[in-house]
Amino acid sequence: ASLGQGLLLYLAVQKKREGLSAEELVQWVEENKLHIDHWFTVDDLNFLKRGGRVSAATALVGTMLSIKPIMHTSDEGKLTVVGKARGRKSSLNTLIDTVGRLGINLQDQVMFICQADCQAEAETVAAQLKQRYGVKEVYINYIGPVIGSHTGPNTMGLFFVGTER
């Protein structure tokens, strides 16, 4: 869940290596912190139900219809549902399409993916980001057990620089 902050730190280190002073670096971070996009999807709504994020009825109907929520972190730092996809493949494609819609200078970007027990799918998404948009590099990391207990296995998040958070 903190991989967005990790991406901001990674980019700040790159700026430091380019020669920015401490003051310039602070200014750069302040100007860019709300351009780090955090987009997620989960595979099993029952984990969101257990955490109180969706009702039992929503979890039941959504599971029956194979609805996968598309979520992002707002400027206020809250996880919000912004869309729905039908099926796992569609949810992952929606995340990839979102990068194309909101990402800036994609061919120069380094992106991060977090995943909960879906390494092969994360590698596929990383390859598609490189193929479709020419993304320079994609690093894949794990979702920790605390967040994973609230989101469940097969949760995936993408972190990139975009026009808006």
ZIQUISUL-V206244 format. One line per field, one symbol per residue. phi: phi as a letter, one per 30 degrees, with the letter a starting at -180 (. if undefined). A space follows every 50 residues. Layout:
BEGIN
phi = ???
END
This chain:
BEGIN
phi = .cdddddddeddddddddjddedddedddddcdccddbbbbccbdddddd didbddddddddddchdcdcbbcdddicdbdcabbcjdeddddddddded dcdbhedcdcccbcbcibeddddddeddddddciedabccbcdddddedc cididbbcbacbdbd
END
